[in-house]
Structure formats: C-alpha cells, structure tokens
C-alpha cells in the first residue's frame, strides 16, 4: 500500500514538474513573439520617420554599394531622373545590345536631382545621358518658366563634368492624375525643347505624344492603378521612342 502511495506521489510530482516546464516554455515563446512584434513595429516606425531626402540618400548609397561590388564601367549610357526612370525595370532587356544603367531616384524634382549628379552620372563618364525630370515639378504646381529655369541649372551642372556626353531630355509624360496640368506639361516640354535646340550635343525625345490618342486622350493600358506611373505597355511605347536615339 505504501509502495503504491509513494509511486502515485512520484507520478504526481513528475506531472506537476512537466506542466511547470511547459508553462515556462509557452511563456518564453510568448515573450519572444511580443519582442519580435515590438522590434518589427519599431523598424516600421523608423522607416516612416525617414524624410524624403533621407530616402534619396539611401537609394543613392545603395547604387554606390552596387558599384563598389561590380562597377558597370565608363562610356556607358545612363538613364536618370524621377520614378518613371527608376521603375523602368525592363530597361536593359529593352536595349539588349547597349550598355545601359538605371540611376533613377523616385520623387525627385529638377532641383533635387542636381544634388546627386556627382554620384549617379559623373562616375561613369557616360557617352549618353537620358534625363527624365520635371514630372514631379508639375505635381508641385511649378509653372513652366520656373521648371525651365531649374532645368537650365541642372543641364549646365551636368554639362560641367560631362562635356563630351550627349544629353537627351525625355519629355514630361501625360498621366491620368495630372491631366488637369496638361497645358503646363506641354508648355514646359516646348520651353525645354527650344532650349535644347540651341545647345550642342543634345536631343529632345518626344516621350509625351505617343502616350496619347490623336485627340489627346489618355490610353488607360499605359498606366498603373495609381494613375501616375506606367505599366509594361507604357514602357514599350517609351522604348520604341528611345530605341532610334540610343547609341
């Protein structure tokens, strides 16, 4: 009888110990899960706190790390500008026989891009520079004369250290969300086209009109759901415009 009681007590003790260990393990898992959630939320909060300029710095620094690991070379063709360039993911595939480099920086206005010339253009001593800028200036309601002034400053800053490069301005595109600014877009494009016409080693690429119908209507298939950025179909239109110009 005593032996049976002792045996039962032993089992009760072992069961209690096992339950305690399980509880502790479960508590540890909960603590780790809570800590992971807090860490994730902190990372997200930190990301949200980044200013636009800090995001640009991160983007350009990432480009520089890529260059440090595998420098693309000199005498290449550089595409730079705002998000319509950065989002051109098929750029190399669209021009397979050319050495092209995408150095777009989303969100930049004309004056913003000027801060990064020495880091996203000059290191490559490009033979051609395709420049898409001004779209966000339009979004910020800058008037055509102001955009032209800022473009001239950018142009001459690029030319200073890239004297032999051909500079190609890609016309500001129409887009569904900015159709109310269509007149300003056209005026800005025309002002820049006239300026480029009197500068040596320059080309004006009409990446505006091919995106519209004959009666100046938007072609929905060319644009993503945000009404600003282009779809693969839109980039095909751009590629057709650029292909005869790229060297």
C-alpha positions in Angstrom: 0.0 0.0 0.0 2.8 2.4 1.0 4.6 1.5 -2.2 1.6 2.3 -4.2 1.1 5.7 -2.5 4.8 6.5 -3.0 4.5 5.6 -6.6 1.4 7.7 -7.1 3.1 10.7 -5.4 6.1 10.3 -7.6 3.9 10.4 -10.7 2.0 13.5 -9.4 5.3 15.3 -8.8 6.7 14.4 -12.2 3.4 15.6 -13.8 3.5 18.8 -11.9 7.1 19.4 -12.9 6.3 18.7 -16.6 3.3 21.1 -16.5 5.6 23.8 -15.0 8.2 23.3 -17.7 5.5 23.5 -20.4 4.1 26.7 -18.9 7.6 28.3 -18.8 8.3 27.2 -22.4 5.0 28.7 -23.5 5.7 31.9 -21.6 9.1 32.1 -23.3 7.5 31.7 -26.7 5.0 34.5 -25.9 7.8 36.8 -24.7 9.8 36.2 -27.8 6.8 36.7 -30.1 5.9 40.0 -28.3 9.6 41.1 -28.6 9.6 40.3 -32.3 6.4 42.3 -32.8 7.8 45.3 -30.9 11.0 45.1 -33.0 9.1 45.0 -36.2 6.9 47.9 -35.2 10.0 49.9 -34.2 11.6 49.2 -37.6 8.4 50.3 -39.4 8.2 53.4 -37.3 11.8 54.2 -38.0 11.2 53.8 -41.7 8.2 56.1 -41.5 10.3 58.7 -39.9 12.6 59.0 -42.8 12.4 62.2 -44.7 12.3 62.3 -48.5 15.9 63.4 -48.6 16.9 60.5 -46.3 15.2 58.1 -48.6 17.0 59.5 -51.6 20.3 59.2 -49.7 19.5 55.5 -49.0 18.8 54.9 -52.7 22.0 56.6 -53.9 24.0 54.9 -51.2 22.6 51.5 -52.5 23.7 52.4 -56.0 27.2 53.2 -54.7 27.4 49.8 -52.9 26.4 48.1 -56.2 29.2 50.0 -58.0 31.7 49.0 -55.3 30.8 45.4 -55.8 30.6 45.5 -59.6 31.4 48.8 -61.3 29.4 49.0 -64.6 32.2 50.7 -66.5 32.7 54.1 -68.2 31.4 55.3 -71.5 28.0 53.8 -70.9 24.5 55.1 -71.3 23.0 56.5 -68.1 19.3 56.9 -67.5 18.4 59.1 -64.6 15.6 61.2 -63.2 12.5 60.5 -61.2 10.4 57.4 -60.6 9.4 56.9 -64.2 13.1 56.1 -64.8 13.7 54.1 -61.5 10.6 52.0 -62.2 11.8 51.1 -65.7 12.7 47.5 -64.7 13.0 46.2 -68.3 15.5 48.9 -69.3 18.4 46.5 -70.0 16.1 44.0 -71.7 14.6 46.7 -73.9 18.1 47.6 -75.2 19.9 44.3 -75.0 22.8 45.4 -77.3 23.6 48.5 -75.3 25.3 49.0 -72.0 22.6 51.0 -70.1 22.4 51.9 -66.5 19.4 52.9 -64.5 20.1 55.5 -61.9 16.6 56.9 -61.3 15.7 58.4 -57.9 12.0 58.3 -57.2 10.3 61.5 -56.0 12.9 63.9 -57.2 12.2 67.3 -58.7 14.6 69.1 -61.0 16.4 70.9 -58.2 16.6 67.7 -56.2 18.3 65.7 -58.9 21.0 68.3 -59.2 22.3 67.3 -55.7 23.2 63.8 -57.0 25.0 64.5 -60.3 28.4 63.6 -58.9 27.1 60.3 -57.6 24.7 59.0 -60.3 26.1 60.4 -63.5 29.7 61.6 -63.4 31.4 58.4 -62.1 30.5 56.6 -65.3 31.8 59.2 -67.8 28.7 58.4 -69.9 28.6 58.8 -73.7 24.8 59.5 -73.4 22.7 60.8 -70.6 18.9 60.2 -70.8 17.2 62.7 -68.5 13.6 62.4 -67.3 12.8 65.2 -64.9 10.1 67.8 -64.3 7.1 65.4 -63.8 7.2 66.0 -60.0 7.7 69.7 -60.5 4.4 69.7 -62.4 2.8 67.8 -59.5 4.0 70.5 -57.1 2.3 73.1 -59.3 5.5 74.7 -60.5 4.9 76.9 -63.6 6.7 76.2 -66.9 9.1 79.2 -66.6 10.2 78.0 -63.2 10.8 74.5 -64.4 12.8 75.8 -67.4 14.9 77.9 -65.1 15.6 74.9 -62.8 16.2 72.7 -65.8 18.8 75.1 -67.2 20.7 75.0 -63.9 20.6 71.2 -63.9 21.7 71.0 -67.5 24.7 73.2 -67.1 25.7 71.4 -63.8 25.6 68.1 -65.7 27.5 69.5 -68.7 30.2 70.9 -66.5 31.7 67.5 -65.7 30.3 65.6 -68.7 31.4 67.8 -71.6 31.5 65.0 -74.2 28.3 63.3 -73.3 25.1 63.7 -75.4 22.3 64.8 -73.2 18.8 63.5 -74.1 15.8 65.1 -72.5 12.8 62.8 -72.3 9.7 64.9 -72.5 7.4 65.0 -69.4 4.7 62.4 -69.9 1.0 62.9 -69.6 -0.8 60.9 -66.9 -4.3 60.4 -65.7 -3.8 62.1 -62.3 -2.1 65.1 -64.0 -4.4 65.7 -66.9 -5.5 69.0 -65.4 -1.9 70.2 -65.8 -1.7 69.0 -69.5 -1.3 72.6 -70.8 1.6 73.2 -68.3 3.2 70.0 -69.3 3.1 70.8 -73.0 4.4 74.4 -72.4 7.2 73.1 -70.2 8.2 70.5 -72.8 8.2 73.1 -75.5 10.3 75.5 -73.5 12.9 72.8 -72.8 12.8 71.6 -76.4 13.6 75.1 -77.6 16.4 75.4 -75.1 17.9 72.1 -76.1 17.7 73.0 -79.8 20.4 75.7 -79.3 22.7 73.6 -77.1 25.4 71.3 -78.7 25.2 67.5 -78.2 21.6 67.4 -77.2 18.5 65.6 -78.3 14.8 66.1 -77.4 13.0 62.8 -77.1 9.2 63.0 -77.6 8.0 60.7 -74.8 4.8 62.8 -74.5 2.7 62.5 -77.6 3.0 58.7 -78.2 1.2 58.1 -74.9 -1.9 60.0 -76.0 -4.5 59.3 -78.7 -4.9 61.6 -81.7 -7.4 63.7 -79.8 -5.1 63.9 -76.7 -6.8 61.3 -74.6 -5.2 59.0 -72.1 -4.7 55.3 -73.1 -5.6 53.5 -69.8 -3.5 50.4 -70.6 -0.4 52.5 -70.4 -0.9 53.4 -66.7 -0.9 51.6 -63.4 -3.7 51.9 -60.9 -2.2 55.0 -59.2 -2.8 56.9 -62.4 0.7 58.3 -62.4 3.2 55.5 -63.2 3.4 53.4 -66.3 2.7 49.8 -66.9 4.8 47.5 -69.1 2.7 48.6 -72.0 3.6 52.2 -71.4 7.3 51.4 -71.2 7.1 49.6 -74.5 5.9 52.9 -76.0 8.9 54.7 -74.5 11.3 52.0 -75.6 10.1 52.5 -79.2 10.8 56.2 -78.9 14.2 55.8 -77.3 15.5 52.9 -79.5 16.4 55.0 -82.6 18.2 57.6 -80.3 20.3 55.4 -78.1 24.0 55.0 -79.1 
